[in-house]
Amino acid sequence: QGQLVESGGGLVQPGGSLRLSCAASDSIFNLYTMGWYRQAPGKQRGLVAAITTTGTTNYLDSVKGRFTISRDNAKNTVYLQMNSLKPEDTAIYYCSARFTPALSYWGQGTQVTVSS
């Protein structure tokens, strides 16, 4: 099991952009499905975007066309480019890594706040 460290969160106005990064310390990072989840106050954690080992992506409907997930296996890093941010995007964003259903782990999260 490795370790995930998220960065790039912050405060942004509606319509603005942020780029989240997640650095992994796993020697088989390239074999993990990577994902971004978010959790708003009082709500359950939910999937925002995921990317498989072959580059297939999946997005929450409400972020399609606005968010882009990508990975750089050479840097053991996954990114989430967030454009056209809305107040409802405010949440703690967590990076996840999944090798098998039994072998998965999470970062500690980074706060994203979208407010005018």
C-alpha positions in Angstrom: 0.0 0.0 0.0 1.2 3.5 -0.9 0.5 7.0 0.1 -1.5 9.7 -1.6 -0.9 13.5 -1.1 -3.4 15.9 -2.6 -2.6 19.5 -3.4 -4.0 22.4 -5.4 -7.2 23.2 -3.5 -8.2 26.7 -2.5 -10.7 29.5 -2.8 -11.9 30.5 -6.2 -14.8 32.6 -7.5 -17.6 31.0 -9.5 -16.5 30.4 -13.1 -12.9 30.1 -12.0 -10.5 27.2 -12.4 -8.4 25.0 -10.1 -6.0 22.1 -10.9 -5.7 19.4 -8.2 -2.8 17.1 -8.1 -2.4 13.8 -6.3 1.1 12.4 -5.9 1.4 8.7 -5.2 4.2 6.8 -3.6 3.3 3.3 -4.9 5.7 1.3 -7.0 2.9 -0.1 -9.1 1.0 3.2 -9.5 0.6 2.4 -13.2 -1.6 -0.6 -12.3 -4.1 1.4 -10.2 -7.3 2.9 -11.2 -7.2 6.4 -9.9 -10.1 8.6 -8.9 -11.2 11.8 -7.4 -14.0 11.9 -4.9 -15.5 14.8 -3.0 -17.5 15.2 0.2 -19.5 18.3 1.0 -20.5 19.1 4.6 -23.3 16.8 5.7 -23.1 14.6 2.6 -21.6 11.3 1.7 -18.4 11.0 -0.3 -19.1 10.5 -4.0 -17.1 9.9 -7.1 -16.2 12.9 -9.2 -14.0 11.3 -11.8 -11.9 8.2 -12.4 -9.3 7.0 -14.8 -8.3 3.4 -15.5 -4.9 2.0 -16.2 -5.7 2.2 -19.9 -6.9 5.8 -19.8 -10.6 5.3 -19.8 -12.4 8.0 -17.9 -15.6 8.4 -16.1 -17.3 11.5 -14.7 -20.1 12.5 -12.5 -22.8 13.9 -14.7 -22.7 17.3 -13.1 -19.0 17.9 -13.9 -18.9 16.5 -17.4 -17.5 19.1 -19.8 -16.0 21.1 -16.9 -13.6 18.7 -15.2 -10.9 16.6 -16.7 -9.0 13.8 -15.0 -5.6 12.7 -16.3 -2.6 10.8 -15.1 1.1 10.9 -15.6 2.5 7.5 -14.8 6.1 8.7 -15.1 5.4 11.1 -12.2 3.1 8.9 -10.3 0.6 11.7 -10.3 -3.1 12.1 -11.2 -4.7 15.5 -11.9 -8.1 17.0 -11.9 -8.5 20.1 -13.9 -11.6 21.9 -12.8 -13.0 24.7 -15.0 -16.2 26.7 -14.8 -16.4 26.0 -11.1 -19.8 26.4 -9.3 -20.6 27.0 -5.6 -22.0 23.5 -5.5 -18.5 22.1 -6.3 -17.4 23.2 -2.9 -16.2 20.2 -1.0 -13.1 18.3 0.2 -11.7 16.5 -2.7 -10.0 13.2 -2.1 -7.7 11.2 -4.3 -8.1 7.4 -4.4 -6.1 4.5 -5.7 -7.6 1.1 -6.4 -5.6 -2.0 -7.4 -8.2 -4.5 -6.3 -11.4 -4.0 -4.4 -9.6 -5.1 -1.2 -6.5 -3.1 -2.0 -7.4 0.6 -2.2 -6.5 3.7 -0.3 -7.2 7.4 0.0 -5.4 10.7 0.5 -6.3 13.1 3.3 -8.1 15.5 1.0 -7.8 19.1 -0.2 -10.4 21.8 0.3 -12.0 23.4 -2.7 -14.2 26.4 -2.0 -16.2 28.2 -4.7 -17.6 31.4 -3.5 -18.1 35.0 -4.6 
